[in-house]
């Protein structure tokens, strides 16, 4: 059992995220539209946690579209860097940083770190609101464990995917097919967690 949604606004302007969410949500039969269809520009991410930023984006999209909204906030956490870049992953090398800029800064920061000390994880928090002032948002969270490679590998994915290796397959996220990545990724795990929580919420409300 899942939420009986007819139309859902996806609060993201990141093309890579939009593509992944479209693939992940397609089997549910939801009418998912990006916020750009409504002329919504992403709000400034002023919170200091993935949960806070995900909720901020979801409420903003719901307010300006009039529909239920789903947003995520995600990033890379590198243990030897104290969990950085975390919520600043997309702007690690500066406000206008490209993926290549962020990768270069990360690899430079880890240049002297040996292979066995490059543990990292991708973390994703998904927030769903029925309306902008929804008092009971549904939150899902997923974590993908791995480590940082010394150099990029693979041509797929986006962001830090070329340097993030899966802990079990040792493939970079950029070397995986979409189907492989959607089985293992932090975003896929967060969505599964969200769907499980939405089912539990519906069951509780039907009692």
MDAnalysis code that builds the backbone (N, CA, C; Angstrom):
import MDAnalysis as mda
import numpy as np

u = mda.Universe.empty(621, n_residues=207, atom_resindex=np.repeat(np.arange(207), 3), trajectory=True)
u.add_TopologyAttr("name", ["N", "CA", "C"] * 207)
u.add_TopologyAttr("resid", np.arange(1, 208))
u.add_TopologyAttr("resname", ["UNK", "UNK", "UNK", "UNK", "UNK", "UNK", "UNK", "UNK", "UNK", "UNK", "UNK", "UNK", "UNK", "UNK", "UNK", "UNK", "UNK", "UNK", "UNK", "UNK", "UNK", "UNK", "UNK", "UNK", "UNK", "UNK", "UNK", "UNK", "UNK", "UNK", "UNK", "UNK", "UNK", "UNK", "UNK", "UNK", "UNK", "UNK", "UNK", "UNK", "UNK", "UNK", "UNK", "UNK", "UNK", "UNK", "UNK", "UNK", "UNK", "UNK", "UNK", "UNK", "UNK", "UNK", "UNK", "UNK", "UNK", "UNK", "UNK", "UNK", "UNK", "UNK", "UNK", "UNK", "UNK", "UNK", "UNK", "UNK", "UNK", "UNK", "UNK", "UNK", "UNK", "UNK", "UNK", "UNK", "UNK", "UNK", "UNK", "UNK", "UNK", "UNK", "UNK", "UNK", "UNK", "UNK", "UNK", "UNK", "UNK", "UNK", "UNK", "UNK", "UNK", "UNK", "UNK", "UNK", "UNK", "UNK", "UNK", "UNK", "UNK", "UNK", "UNK", "UNK", "UNK", "UNK", "UNK", "UNK", "UNK", "UNK", "UNK", "UNK", "UNK", "UNK", "UNK", "UNK", "UNK", "UNK", "UNK", "UNK", "UNK", "UNK", "UNK", "UNK", "UNK", "UNK", "UNK", "UNK", "UNK", "UNK", "UNK", "UNK", "UNK", "UNK", "UNK", "UNK", "UNK", "UNK", "UNK", "UNK", "UNK", "UNK", "UNK", "UNK", "UNK", "UNK", "UNK", "UNK", "UNK", "UNK", "UNK", "UNK", "UNK", "UNK", "UNK", "UNK", "UNK", "UNK", "UNK", "UNK", "UNK", "UNK", "UNK", "UNK", "UNK", "UNK", "UNK", "UNK", "UNK", "UNK", "UNK", "UNK", "UNK", "UNK", "UNK", "UNK", "UNK", "UNK", "UNK", "UNK", "UNK", "UNK", "UNK", "UNK", "UNK", "UNK", "UNK", "UNK", "UNK", "UNK", "UNK", "UNK", "UNK", "UNK", "UNK", "UNK", "UNK", "UNK", "UNK", "UNK", "UNK", "UNK", "UNK", "UNK", "UNK", "UNK", "UNK"])
u.atoms.positions = np.array([
    [0.849, -1.193, 0.000],
    [0.000, 0.000, 0.000],
    [0.881, 1.237, 0.000],
    [0.624, 2.178, -0.891],
    [1.382, 3.423, -0.943],
    [0.428, 4.594, -0.937],
    [0.974, 5.775, -0.800],
    [0.155, 6.972, -0.748],
    [-0.647, 7.146, -2.041],
    [-1.951, 7.470, -1.929],
    [-2.805, 7.614, -3.103],
    [-2.585, 8.970, -3.782],
    [-1.423, 9.161, -4.365],
    [-1.057, 10.439, -4.965],
    [-1.426, 10.442, -6.446],
    [-2.069, 11.506, -6.902],
    [-2.351, 11.647, -8.322],
    [-1.270, 12.465, -9.010],
    [-0.861, 13.549, -8.391],
    [0.201, 14.370, -8.957],
    [1.174, 14.759, -7.854],
    [2.450, 14.650, -8.187],
    [3.491, 14.904, -7.203],
    [4.541, 15.813, -7.822],
    [4.918, 16.859, -7.101],
    [5.961, 17.762, -7.569],
    [7.292, 17.327, -6.972],
    [8.278, 17.196, -7.828],
    [9.607, 16.828, -7.380],
    [10.430, 18.093, -7.238],
    [10.821, 18.379, -6.008],
    [11.500, 19.640, -5.708],
    [12.993, 19.521, -5.951],
    [13.366, 19.514, -7.220],
    [14.780, 19.453, -7.570],
    [14.984, 20.038, -8.958],
    [16.146, 20.639, -9.151],
    [16.511, 21.123, -10.469],
    [17.731, 20.390, -11.004],
    [18.213, 19.409, -10.236],
    [19.383, 18.634, -10.628],
    [18.969, 17.553, -11.628],
    [19.498, 17.623, -12.841],
    [19.067, 16.679, -13.883],
    [19.372, 15.234, -13.534],
    [20.521, 15.007, -12.897],
    [20.859, 13.647, -12.505],
    [19.869, 13.096, -11.492],
    [19.509, 13.910, -10.511],
    [18.526, 13.477, -9.509],
    [17.157, 13.240, -10.158],
    [16.752, 14.152, -11.053],
    [15.456, 14.011, -11.707],
    [15.383, 12.704, -12.476],
    [16.462, 12.368, -13.173],
    [16.484, 11.120, -13.935],
    [16.372, 9.920, -13.003],
    [17.124, 9.936, -11.896],
    [17.075, 8.809, -10.970],
    [15.705, 8.677, -10.318],
    [15.119, 9.794, -9.880],
    [13.799, 9.727, -9.258],
    [12.751, 9.240, -10.251],
    [12.848, 9.667, -11.499],
    [11.893, 9.217, -12.513],
    [11.954, 7.700, -12.663],
    [13.161, 7.148, -12.686],
    [13.321, 5.696, -12.805],
    [12.803, 4.980, -11.555],
    [13.066, 5.561, -10.386],
    [12.665, 4.916, -9.135],
    [11.164, 4.993, -8.881],
    [10.531, 6.094, -9.298],
    [9.107, 6.304, -9.003],
    [8.182, 5.787, -10.101],
    [8.739, 5.523, -11.278],
    [7.917, 5.095, -12.414],
    [7.028, 3.889, -12.103],
    [7.544, 2.849, -11.421],
    [6.702, 1.680, -11.139],
    [5.484, 1.974, -10.258],
    [5.479, 3.111, -9.556],
    [4.371, 3.435, -8.656],
    [3.175, 4.029, -9.390],
    [3.384, 4.446, -10.635],
    [2.292, 5.031, -11.402],
    [1.942, 6.452, -11.004],
    [2.855, 7.125, -10.290],
    [2.592, 8.506, -9.896],
    [2.862, 9.456, -11.055],
    [2.115, 10.528, -11.131],
    [2.370, 11.591, -12.097],
    [3.372, 12.553, -11.466],
    [4.623, 12.349, -11.773],
    [5.685, 13.142, -11.159],
    [6.138, 14.228, -12.127],
    [6.117, 15.459, -11.646],
    [6.563, 16.574, -12.468],
    [7.619, 17.381, -11.711],
    [8.680, 17.789, -12.389],
    [9.697, 18.619, -11.720],
    [9.140, 19.999, -11.424],
    [9.685, 20.640, -10.425],
    [9.186, 21.952, -10.032],
    [9.371, 23.012, -11.123],
    [10.267, 22.760, -12.062],
    [10.490, 23.718, -13.150],
    [9.250, 23.879, -14.027],
    [8.399, 22.833, -14.087],
    [7.158, 22.915, -14.857],
    [6.270, 24.031, -14.322],
    [6.379, 24.310, -13.029],
    [5.570, 25.344, -12.384],
    [6.331, 26.671, -12.276],
    [7.501, 26.728, -12.888],
    [8.303, 27.951, -12.826],
    [8.916, 28.199, -11.468],
    [9.103, 27.126, -10.679],
    [9.631, 27.268, -9.318],
    [11.151, 27.174, -9.341],
    [11.801, 28.192, -8.836],
    [13.250, 28.181, -8.675],
    [13.587, 27.593, -7.305],
    [14.650, 26.808, -7.210],
    [15.010, 26.220, -5.915],
    [15.270, 27.297, -4.858],
    [14.803, 27.084, -3.637],
    [15.069, 28.051, -2.564],
    [16.505, 27.920, -2.079],
    [16.974, 28.913, -1.371],
    [18.299, 28.836, -0.769],
    [18.267, 27.800, 0.353],
    [19.257, 26.912, 0.355],
    [19.311, 25.854, 1.368],
    [20.014, 26.392, 2.613],
    [19.219, 26.829, 3.552],
    [19.755, 27.515, 4.733],
    [19.872, 26.620, 5.961],
    [19.378, 25.398, 5.885],
    [19.446, 24.498, 7.038],
    [20.826, 23.839, 7.120],
    [21.112, 23.254, 8.280],
    [22.428, 22.651, 8.493],
    [22.361, 21.131, 8.600],
    [21.257, 20.564, 8.123],
    [21.108, 19.112, 8.114],
    [20.405, 18.696, 6.830],
    [20.609, 17.448, 6.415],
    [19.933, 16.934, 5.227],
    [18.416, 16.967, 5.423],
    [17.962, 16.582, 6.611],
    [16.526, 16.576, 6.894],
    [15.944, 17.991, 6.784],
    [16.642, 18.952, 7.381],
    [16.146, 20.322, 7.354],
    [16.042, 20.864, 5.946],
    [17.052, 20.623, 5.128],
    [17.027, 21.127, 3.761],
    [15.985, 20.407, 2.905],
    [15.816, 19.102, 3.120],
    [14.813, 18.359, 2.358],
    [13.411, 18.884, 2.666],
    [13.137, 19.121, 3.944],
    [11.826, 19.653, 4.328],
    [11.613, 21.063, 3.788],
    [12.652, 21.882, 3.868],
    [12.556, 23.247, 3.354],
    [12.171, 23.234, 1.872],
    [12.839, 22.388, 1.080],
    [12.588, 22.329, -0.365],
    [11.207, 21.763, -0.680],
    [10.783, 20.740, 0.084],
    [9.478, 20.137, -0.155],
    [8.352, 21.126, 0.150],
    [8.449, 21.805, 1.279],
    [7.406, 22.773, 1.652],
    [7.357, 23.939, 0.645],
    [8.495, 24.371, 0.181],
    [8.559, 25.478, -0.776],
    [7.883, 25.080, -2.094],
    [8.174, 23.869, -2.573],
    [7.572, 23.400, -3.826],
    [6.064, 23.225, -3.680],
    [5.621, 22.697, -2.540],
    [4.187, 22.523, -2.307],
    [3.478, 23.875, -2.243],
    [4.102, 24.833, -1.594],
    [3.512, 26.168, -1.461],
    [3.298, 26.817, -2.824],
    [4.270, 26.699, -3.702],
    [4.225, 27.409, -4.977],
    [3.578, 26.608, -6.104],
    [3.282, 25.327, -5.875],
    [2.610, 24.521, -6.907],
    [1.174, 24.177, -6.552],
    [0.896, 24.093, -5.241],
    [-0.429, 23.685, -4.806],
    [-0.616, 22.179, -4.775],
    [0.471, 21.427, -4.996],
    [0.391, 19.962, -4.996],
    [1.282, 19.379, -3.896],
    [1.093, 18.098, -3.637],
    [2.002, 17.389, -2.742],
    [3.400, 17.447, -3.350],
    [4.410, 17.436, -2.495],
    [5.778, 17.577, -2.991],
    [6.728, 16.605, -2.297],
    [7.707, 16.199, -3.068],
    [8.749, 15.299, -2.576],
    [10.097, 15.961, -2.848],
    [10.938, 15.998, -1.849],
    [12.267, 16.589, -2.017],
    [13.296, 15.701, -1.341],
    [14.513, 15.808, -1.807],
    [15.582, 15.102, -1.119],
    [16.739, 16.063, -0.898],
    [17.539, 15.758, 0.099],
    [18.817, 16.424, 0.254],
    [19.817, 15.312, 0.507],
    [20.901, 15.380, -0.188],
    [21.858, 14.288, -0.104],
    [23.273, 14.819, -0.266],
    [24.223, 14.004, 0.122],
    [25.604, 14.424, -0.005],
    [26.558, 13.336, 0.411],
    [27.817, 13.659, 0.276],
    [28.903, 12.734, 0.567],
    [29.504, 13.060, 1.931],
    [29.749, 12.021, 2.724],
    [30.402, 12.182, 4.026],
    [31.689, 11.355, 4.027],
    [32.821, 12.011, 4.181],
    [34.120, 11.339, 4.183],
    [34.655, 11.334, 5.614],
    [34.911, 10.149, 6.140],
    [35.253, 10.023, 7.555],
    [36.502, 10.804, 7.942],
    [37.567, 10.699, 7.156],
    [38.827, 11.344, 7.519],
    [38.733, 12.871, 7.428],
    [37.691, 13.369, 6.755],
    [37.455, 14.814, 6.665],
    [36.416, 15.275, 7.681],
    [36.170, 14.437, 8.690],
    [35.211, 14.802, 9.733],
    [33.774, 14.825, 9.251],
    [33.476, 14.064, 8.190],
    [32.116, 14.018, 7.647],
    [31.871, 14.983, 6.511],
    [32.838, 15.841, 6.211],
    [32.714, 16.774, 5.082],
    [32.762, 15.994, 3.753],
    [32.179, 16.551, 2.686],
    [31.547, 17.878, 2.587],
    [30.091, 17.935, 3.065],
    [29.455, 16.796, 3.321],
    [28.117, 16.732, 3.921],
    [27.094, 17.597, 3.179],
    [26.375, 18.467, 3.900],
    [25.310, 19.254, 3.262],
    [25.861, 20.268, 2.262],
    [27.175, 20.455, 2.268],
    [27.796, 21.390, 1.323],
    [28.385, 20.676, 0.109],
    [27.987, 19.428, -0.118],
    [28.576, 18.623, -1.189],
    [28.486, 19.289, -2.553],
    [27.337, 19.870, -2.878],
    [27.153, 20.466, -4.206],
    [27.945, 21.747, -4.383],
    [28.338, 22.374, -3.276],
    [29.092, 23.639, -3.350],
    [30.390, 23.549, -2.547],
    [30.959, 22.375, -2.528],
    [32.186, 22.120, -1.774],
    [33.331, 23.032, -2.229],
    [33.438, 23.221, -3.538],
    [34.515, 24.054, -4.076],
    [34.073, 25.499, -4.316],
    [32.880, 25.852, -3.831],
    [32.385, 27.218, -3.993],
    [30.955, 27.240, -4.488],
    [30.267, 28.382, -4.358],
    [28.846, 28.492, -4.715],
    [28.535, 28.127, -6.163],
    [29.451, 28.405, -7.071],
    [29.226, 28.125, -8.492],
    [30.050, 26.936, -8.969],
    [30.454, 26.078, -8.052],
    [31.340, 24.962, -8.394],
    [30.668, 23.959, -9.321],
    [31.434, 23.429, -10.258],
    [30.971, 22.346, -11.125],
    [31.301, 21.014, -10.468],
    [30.770, 19.922, -11.018],
    [31.110, 18.597, -10.502],
    [32.624, 18.384, -10.552],
    [33.243, 18.812, -11.653],
    [34.689, 18.636, -11.801],
    [35.453, 19.422, -10.735],
    [34.979, 20.613, -10.418],
    [35.620, 21.426, -9.371],
    [35.563, 20.718, -8.026],
    [34.383, 20.195, -7.698],
    [34.209, 19.507, -6.416],
    [35.067, 18.252, -6.335],
    [35.118, 17.492, -7.433],
    [35.940, 16.284, -7.453],
    [37.412, 16.623, -7.254],
    [37.860, 17.661, -7.935],
    [39.268, 18.052, -7.829],
    [39.624, 18.452, -6.402],
    [38.754, 19.211, -5.757],
    [39.025, 19.622, -4.380],
    [39.042, 18.422, -3.446],
    [38.097, 17.494, -3.627],
    [38.040, 16.308, -2.769],
    [39.297, 15.460, -2.925],
    [39.707, 15.192, -4.160],
    [40.883, 14.359, -4.384],
    [42.146, 15.031, -3.859],
    [42.210, 16.347, -3.964],
    [43.359, 17.070, -3.421],
    [43.397, 16.958, -1.897],
    [42.233, 17.035, -1.262],
    [42.157, 16.941, 0.201],
    [42.557, 15.559, 0.696],
    [42.388, 14.542, -0.166],
    [42.682, 13.155, 0.233],
    [43.968, 12.626, -0.381],
    [44.733, 13.492, -1.017],
    [45.920, 13.049, -1.754],
    [46.900, 12.262, -0.893],
    [47.047, 12.642, 0.360],
    [48.018, 11.975, 1.238],
    [47.388, 10.888, 2.107],
    [46.100, 10.633, 1.914],
    [45.389, 9.647, 2.739],
    [45.492, 8.269, 2.102],
    [46.024, 7.264, 2.819],
    [46.183, 5.925, 2.239],
    [44.858, 5.236, 1.970],
    [44.921, 4.220, 1.132],
    [43.732, 3.517, 0.651],
    [42.815, 3.048, 1.772],
    [43.348, 2.509, 2.833],
    [42.520, 1.945, 3.893],
    [41.860, 2.961, 4.799],
    [42.129, 4.252, 4.564],
    [41.554, 5.285, 5.421],
    [40.653, 6.254, 4.650],
    [40.097, 5.794, 3.535],
    [39.297, 6.672, 2.678],
    [37.805, 6.320, 2.731],
    [37.360, 5.787, 3.884],
    [35.961, 5.388, 4.036],
    [35.030, 6.593, 3.852],
    [33.913, 6.336, 3.199],
    [32.952, 7.408, 2.941],
    [31.568, 6.823, 2.766],
    [30.584, 7.683, 2.779],
    [29.209, 7.226, 2.529],
    [28.425, 8.350, 1.867],
    [27.493, 7.946, 1.033],
    [26.489, 8.867, 0.526],
    [25.294, 8.772, 1.466],
    [24.731, 9.913, 1.839],
    [23.537, 9.929, 2.682],
    [22.439, 10.700, 1.960],
    [21.221, 10.204, 2.042],
    [20.081, 10.871, 1.419],
    [18.908, 10.893, 2.391],
    [18.258, 12.035, 2.496],
    [17.017, 12.164, 3.264],
    [15.930, 12.658, 2.310],
    [14.818, 11.944, 2.277],
    [13.663, 12.310, 1.451],
    [12.569, 12.838, 2.361],
    [11.966, 13.942, 1.959],
    [10.850, 14.520, 2.711],
    [9.638, 14.640, 1.794],
    [8.482, 14.187, 2.287],
    [7.225, 14.272, 1.548],
    [6.224, 15.091, 2.354],
    [5.597, 16.053, 1.702],
    [4.538, 16.839, 2.356],
    [3.315, 16.862, 1.453],
    [2.142, 16.751, 2.065],
    [0.883, 16.809, 1.308],
    [0.546, 18.249, 0.949],
    [1.042, 19.179, 1.753],
    [0.824, 20.607, 1.543],
    [1.977, 21.351, 2.210],
    [2.051, 22.654, 1.952],
    [3.168, 23.425, 2.495],
    [3.209, 23.426, 4.017],
    [2.050, 23.348, 4.643],
    [1.993, 23.383, 6.111],
    [1.655, 22.021, 6.712],
    [1.919, 20.962, 5.975],
    [1.674, 19.597, 6.457],
    [2.348, 19.400, 7.819],
    [1.571, 19.101, 8.878],
    [2.171, 18.940, 10.207],
    [2.841, 17.582, 10.410],
    [2.586, 16.642, 9.489],
    [3.134, 15.294, 9.636],
    [3.858, 14.850, 8.372],
    [4.958, 15.490, 8.039],
    [5.707, 15.062, 6.845],
    [6.226, 13.639, 7.026],
    [6.401, 12.957, 5.926],
    [6.957, 11.602, 5.963],
    [8.402, 11.683, 5.499],
    [9.297, 11.115, 6.298],
    [10.730, 11.202, 6.049],
    [11.301, 9.816, 5.782],
    [12.147, 9.720, 4.791],
    [12.866, 8.476, 4.528],
    [14.362, 8.758, 4.474],
    [15.161, 7.812, 4.901],
    [16.612, 8.034, 4.904],
    [17.343, 6.810, 4.387],
    [18.412, 7.042, 3.647],
    [19.220, 5.947, 3.125],
    [20.699, 6.292, 3.179],
    [21.529, 5.281, 3.411],
    [22.983, 5.463, 3.476],
    [23.642, 4.409, 2.598],
    [24.600, 4.844, 1.804],
    [25.345, 3.954, 0.911],
    [26.805, 3.986, 1.335],
    [27.300, 2.881, 1.857],
    [28.665, 2.824, 2.372],
    [29.669, 2.514, 1.252],
    [30.836, 3.152, 1.355],
    [31.866, 2.910, 0.353],
    [33.166, 3.586, 0.734],
    [33.941, 3.941, -0.273],
    [35.217, 4.613, -0.031],
    [35.573, 5.445, -1.263],
    [36.519, 6.366, -1.088],
    [36.901, 7.265, -2.161],
    [38.102, 6.705, -2.917],
    [37.968, 6.619, -4.225],
    [39.034, 6.134, -5.096],
    [40.118, 7.207, -5.278],
    [41.322, 6.809, -5.652],
    [42.378, 7.807, -5.873],
    [42.193, 8.613, -7.158],
    [41.381, 8.089, -8.084],
    [41.138, 8.790, -9.350],
    [39.760, 8.371, -9.876],
    [39.123, 9.208, -10.681],
    [37.786, 8.886, -11.209],
    [37.787, 7.631, -12.077],
    [36.666, 6.890, -11.993],
    [36.468, 5.714, -12.842],
    [35.030, 5.710, -13.327],
    [34.817, 5.416, -14.599],
    [33.474, 5.297, -15.139],
    [32.980, 6.578, -15.773],
    [31.957, 6.431, -16.595],
    [31.444, 7.583, -17.352],
    [29.980, 7.888, -17.060],
    [29.367, 7.143, -16.152],
    [27.952, 7.371, -15.844],
    [27.777, 8.223, -14.602],
    [26.522, 8.352, -14.180],
    [26.218, 9.052, -12.943],
    [26.478, 10.539, -13.015],
    [26.623, 11.146, -11.848],
    [26.862, 12.579, -11.743],
    [27.488, 12.864, -10.378],
    [27.871, 14.111, -10.167],
    [28.429, 14.489, -8.870],
    [29.710, 13.727, -8.543],
    [29.726, 13.112, -7.364],
    [30.917, 12.404, -6.891],
    [30.945, 10.934, -7.329],
    [30.006, 10.518, -8.158],
    [29.907, 9.110, -8.560],
    [31.215, 8.521, -9.101],
    [32.000, 9.252, -9.901],
    [33.221, 8.644, -10.456],
    [34.294, 8.280, -9.419],
    [34.238, 8.882, -8.235],
    [35.278, 8.580, -7.240],
    [34.739, 7.822, -6.033],
    [33.434, 7.533, -6.023],
    [32.853, 6.796, -4.897],
    [32.715, 5.333, -5.285],
    [33.394, 4.456, -4.551],
    [33.332, 3.019, -4.820],
    [32.440, 2.323, -3.800],
    [31.589, 1.446, -4.291],
    [30.700, 0.657, -3.438],
    [31.529, -0.289, -2.580],
    [31.178, -0.395, -1.308],
    [31.949, -1.176, -0.348],
    [31.998, -2.656, -0.708],
    [30.959, -3.166, -1.369],
    [30.869, -4.610, -1.625],
    [31.303, -5.001, -3.038],
    [30.901, -4.238, -4.051],
    [31.258, -4.601, -5.429],
    [32.585, -3.978, -5.856],
    [32.989, -2.912, -5.150],
    [34.195, -2.151, -5.471],
    [34.123, -1.458, -6.825],
    [32.930, -1.383, -7.379],
    [32.703, -0.594, -8.590],
    [32.448, 0.846, -8.187],
    [32.888, 1.785, -9.021],
    [32.498, 3.164, -8.753],
    [31.031, 3.319, -9.117],
    [30.366, 4.297, -8.516],
    [28.960, 4.528, -8.840],
    [28.796, 4.908, -10.305],
    [29.840, 5.486, -10.898],
    [29.795, 5.880, -12.306],
    [30.014, 4.705, -13.246],
    [30.468, 3.567, -12.722],
    [30.650, 2.362, -13.538],
    [29.403, 1.488, -13.553],
    [28.458, 1.767, -12.660],
    [27.256, 0.945, -12.551],
    [26.210, 1.344, -13.586],
    [25.419, 0.358, -14.022],
    [24.260, 0.668, -14.850],
    [23.208, 1.327, -13.967],
    [22.207, 1.932, -14.589],
    [21.136, 2.562, -13.811],
    [20.460, 1.561, -12.899],
    [20.212, 0.355, -13.409],
    [19.519, -0.660, -12.605],
    [20.376, -1.098, -11.424],
    [21.685, -1.229, -11.628],
    [22.577, -1.610, -10.525],
    [22.614, -0.502, -9.471],
    [22.739, 0.718, -9.925],
    [22.813, 1.834, -8.990],
    [21.509, 1.981, -8.216],
    [20.383, 1.768, -8.890],
    [19.090, 1.927, -8.233],
    [18.791, 0.814, -7.236],
    [19.582, -0.235, -7.229],
    [19.462, -1.272, -6.204],
    [20.244, -0.901, -4.949],
    [21.351, -0.170, -5.127],
    [22.291, 0.046, -4.039],
    [22.331, 1.467, -3.488],
    [21.894, 2.431, -4.278],
    [22.168, 3.822, -3.932],
    [21.445, 4.306, -2.680],
    [22.000, 5.347, -2.108],
    [21.411, 6.020, -0.951],
    [20.020, 6.560, -1.273],
    [19.848, 7.033, -2.508],
    [18.546, 7.584, -2.908],
    [17.500, 6.478, -3.005],
    [17.895, 5.338, -3.563],
    [16.972, 4.204, -3.661],
    [16.597, 3.694, -2.272],
    [17.575, 3.621, -1.371],
    [17.294, 3.156, -0.011],
    [16.400, 4.147, 0.736],
    [16.637, 5.435, 0.532],
    [15.791, 6.447, 1.178],
    [14.364, 6.369, 0.659],
    [14.205, 6.118, -0.643],
    [12.858, 6.001, -1.214],
    [12.143, 4.771, -0.672],
    [12.862, 3.656, -0.548],
    [12.240, 2.452, 0.012],
    [11.833, 2.688, 1.462],
    [12.682, 3.385, 2.211],
    [12.351, 3.718, 3.597],
    [11.119, 4.622, 3.646],
    [11.071, 5.602, 2.763],
    [9.923, 6.511, 2.688],
    [8.641, 5.739, 2.369],
    [8.696, 4.833, 1.404],
    [7.501, 4.078, 1.020],
    [7.025, 3.180, 2.159],
    [7.965, 2.590, 2.890],
    [7.592, 1.762, 4.038],
    [6.925, 2.609, 5.115],
    [7.441, 3.798, 5.341],
    [6.860, 4.681, 6.353],
    [5.503, 5.224, 5.904],
    [5.354, 5.482, 4.601],
    [4.067, 5.971, 4.105],
    [2.998, 4.891, 4.235],
    [3.377, 3.643, 3.992],
    [2.442, 2.533, 4.161],
    [2.023, 2.398, 5.623],
    [2.987, 2.547, 6.537],
    [2.692, 2.460, 7.964],
    [1.772, 3.596, 8.389],
    [2.000, 4.808, 7.835],
    [1.155, 5.952, 8.170],
    [-0.270, 5.742, 7.684],
    [-0.419, 5.195, 6.477],
    [-1.766, 4.935, 5.959],
    [-2.478, 3.872, 6.793],
    [-1.737, 2.829, 7.174],
    [-2.344, 1.783, 7.981],
    [-2.805, 2.337, 9.327],
    [-1.995, 3.178, 9.929],
    [-2.354, 3.764, 11.230],
    [-3.588, 4.667, 11.100],
    [-3.668, 5.401, 9.998],
    [-4.809, 6.315, 9.821],
    [-6.101, 5.599, 9.489],
    [-5.992, 4.363, 9.018],
    [-7.194, 3.618, 8.632],
    [-7.796, 2.839, 9.800],
    [-7.135, 2.855, 10.940],
    [-7.647, 2.096, 12.100],
    [-8.805, 2.828, 12.753],
])
